[in-house]
Amino acid sequence: MISLRSSGNKLLLCSGLFLFCACSQDRIYRAEQFKVSINLNALPENSKPVFSQRHLKSNKQEWVGGILGHHQLPEWNEVLYKDTVIRIDPQVEAPYDAWSSAYPSAERSQFDFYDVTFINPAKTSFIARISGPNNVGNRYYLFTAQVAGLKVYSIDRPAIIEGDREWENRGMLRIGPDLLMVDNDYIFNQKTGQAFEITRQGKDRIRGDFAALSPDQQTVAFTTNHLLYQCHYPSGKIYSEAIDDLDLAKKMRNQNKTWPYDYFSWIADANGRMFLKSEGSTKKISDETN
């Protein structure tokens, strides 16, 4: 804990009325690096919700929008753990192999929560998007209530940016009824509260778009540079198919969602792992998966 203070200078928007809120306190949590081995179901379901949300509006105008901006009353979304307002110190120690990663040395605490999404049935763990400084942008954080208290994790998996920074692929996408994919790096199963790491092509995030999910919902496929890159995320095994057909490449660019199934079929390997494979391909799935 770094700071503990009252929030009496904020206004709570409730049922269309502005009410002074002087009862809550703020606590700044330092975000640690997330690992898929963390138990997101450590706290059993309780009759009383662990987390609550509220929309706030300041009673003091501030200049927003730079040169072309104007004065306005700032608004933001807060999340409370029990009766404490959650604030984030987003500092994450750069790992030893991320020498060129853009990890800031210090940032102000952050508290404006967007896209709050619970990731387990008991609703004791959730993901939220929090806006960072201009040089960092939006990042996703994971919050989980543990027996010892609230833990906060950064889902900003260390990356060595290869080439330009155009393909940073930060975002949260629903790829199945119970599956969320974050930053092309993690998959979260909301039905079980499990997390999985997507195997990368290198040290950078996967530079491509989501293309398809296997019928058993255990393999995710991406369209990368002239390649259909696939990962069976429970095992981490990968398989790729070349995309060299001009008509196929055109359909990819036009975001035609049926194209994978016009050119590829789901084939299971000897271990039952499913991958998309073209009919004319002579490549064996076992070439990469074993």
Residue pairs with C-beta under 8 A, 6 or more apart in sequence:
1 27
1 28
1 29
2 28
2 30
2 89
2 109
3 26
3 27
3 28
3 87
3 109
4 25
4 26
4 27
5 25
5 26
6 22
6 24
6 25
6 26
7 21
7 22
7 24
7 25
7 26
7 85
8 20
8 21
8 22
9 58
9 59
9 60
10 21
10 56
10 58
11 18
11 19
11 20
11 21
11 56
11 57
11 58
11 59
12 18
12 19
12 20
12 21
12 54
12 56
13 54
13 55
13 56
13 57
14 54
18 57
18 59
21 56
23 83
24 80
24 83
24 84
24 85
25 83
25 84
25 85
26 84
26 85
26 87
26 111
27 81
27 84
27 85
27 86
27 87
28 87
28 88
28 89
28 109
29 86
29 87
29 88
29 89
29 150
29 152
30 89
30 91
30 152
31 88
31 89
31 90
31 91
31 92
31 141
31 152
31 153
31 154
32 92
32 151
32 152
32 153
32 154
33 92
33 93
33 95
33 153
33 154
33 157
33 158
34 142
34 153
34 154
34 155
34 157
34 186
34 195
35 153
36 186
36 195
36 196
36 197
38 144
38 151
38 153
38 195
39 146
40 119
40 120
40 124
40 125
40 142
40 144
40 193
40 194
40 195
41 120
41 122
41 124
41 125
41 193
42 124
42 144
42 145
42 146
42 147
43 50
43 122
43 124
43 144
43 145
43 146
43 147
44 122
45 121
45 122
45 123
45 124
46 122
46 124
49 123
50 81
50 82
50 123
50 124
50 145
51 79
51 80
51 81
51 123
51 124
51 126
51 143
51 145
52 79
52 80
53 77
53 78
53 79
53 80
53 113
53 116
54 77
54 78
54 80
55 75
55 76
55 77
55 78
56 75
56 76
56 77
56 78
57 73
57 74
57 75
58 73
58 74
58 75
59 73
60 73
61 71
61 72
61 73
62 71
62 72
62 73
62 74
63 69
63 70
63 71
64 70
64 71
64 72
64 74
76 111
76 112
76 113
77 112
77 113
77 114
77 116
78 85
78 86
78 111
78 112
78 113
79 85
79 86
79 113
79 116
79 126
79 128
79 143
80 86
81 143
81 145
81 150
85 111
86 111
86 113
86 143
86 150
86 152
87 109
87 110
87 111
88 109
88 110
88 111
88 130
88 141
88 152
89 107
89 109
90 104
90 107
90 110
90 130
90 132
90 136
90 139
90 141
90 154
91 103
91 104
91 105
91 106
91 107
92 103
92 154
92 156
93 103
94 101
94 103
94 158
95 158
97 158
97 160
97 203
98 158
98 159
98 160
99 160
100 160
100 161
101 158
101 159
101 160
101 161
102 135
102 136
102 161
104 133
104 135
104 136
107 132
107 133
107 136
110 130
110 131
110 132
111 130
112 130
112 131
113 128
113 129
113 130
114 128
114 129
114 130
114 131
115 127
115 128
115 129
115 172
116 126
116 127
116 128
117 126
117 127
117 128
117 172
117 180
118 125
118 126
118 190
119 125
119 126
119 127
119 142
119 180
119 188
119 189
119 190
119 193
119 195
120 190
120 192
120 193
121 190
121 191
121 193
122 193
124 144
124 145
125 142
125 143
125 144
125 145
125 193
126 142
126 143
127 140
127 141
127 142
127 143
127 155
127 172
127 180
127 182
127 188
128 140
128 141
128 143
129 138
129 139
129 140
129 172
130 138
130 139
130 140
130 141
131 137
131 138
132 138
132 139
137 170
138 170
139 154
139 155
139 156
139 170
140 155
140 156
140 170
140 172
140 182
140 183
141 152
141 153
141 154
141 155
142 152
142 153
142 154
142 155
143 150
143 151
143 152
143 153
144 150
144 151
144 153
145 151
155 182
155 183
155 185
155 186
156 183
157 183
157 185
157 186
157 197
157 205
159 203
159 204
159 205
160 202
160 203
160 204
161 168
161 204
162 202
162 203
162 204
167 204
167 205
167 207
168 205
169 183
169 184
169 205
169 206
169 207
169 208
170 183
171 182
171 183
172 180
172 181
172 182
172 183
173 180
173 181
173 182
173 210
174 180
174 181
175 181
175 187
175 210
175 213
175 220
176 213
176 217
178 189
178 190
178 191
178 192
179 187
179 188
179 189
179 190
179 213
179 217
180 187
180 188
180 190
181 187
181 188
181 198
181 210
181 220
182 188
183 205
184 198
184 205
184 206
184 208
184 210
184 222
185 197
185 198
185 200
185 205
185 206
186 195
186 196
186 197
186 198
187 195
187 196
187 198
187 220
187 233
188 194
188 195
188 196
189 195
189 196
196 233
196 234
197 233
197 236
198 206
198 220
198 231
198 233
199 231
199 233
199 236
199 237
199 238
200 206
201 207
201 224
201 229
206 222
206 224
206 229
207 224
207 225
208 222
208 223
208 224
208 225
208 227
208 229
209 222
209 223
210 220
210 221
210 222
211 221
211 222
211 223
211 228
211 252
211 260
212 220
212 221
212 260
212 261
212 276
213 219
213 220
213 221
214 220
214 221
214 266
214 274
214 275
214 276
215 266
215 274
216 274
218 232
218 233
218 234
218 273
218 274
219 230
219 231
219 232
219 233
219 273
219 274
219 275
220 230
220 231
220 233
221 228
221 229
221 230
221 260
221 276
222 228
222 229
222 230
223 229
223 243
223 252
226 242
226 243
226 244
226 249
227 240
227 241
227 242
227 243
228 240
228 241
228 242
228 243
228 260
228 264
228 276
229 238
229 240
230 238
230 239
230 240
230 241
230 275
230 276
231 237
231 238
232 238
232 239
232 273
232 274
232 275
232 289
235 271
235 273
237 273
237 288
237 289
237 290
238 288
238 289
239 275
239 277
239 285
239 288
239 289
240 288
241 264
241 276
241 277
241 278
241 281
241 283
243 249
243 252
245 263
248 259
248 263
251 259
251 262
252 259
260 276
263 278
264 276
264 277
264 278
265 276
265 277
265 278
265 279
266 274
266 275
266 276
266 277
267 274
267 275
267 276
267 277
267 285
268 274
268 275
269 275
269 285
269 286
269 289
270 286
271 289
273 285
273 289
275 285
275 289
277 283
277 285
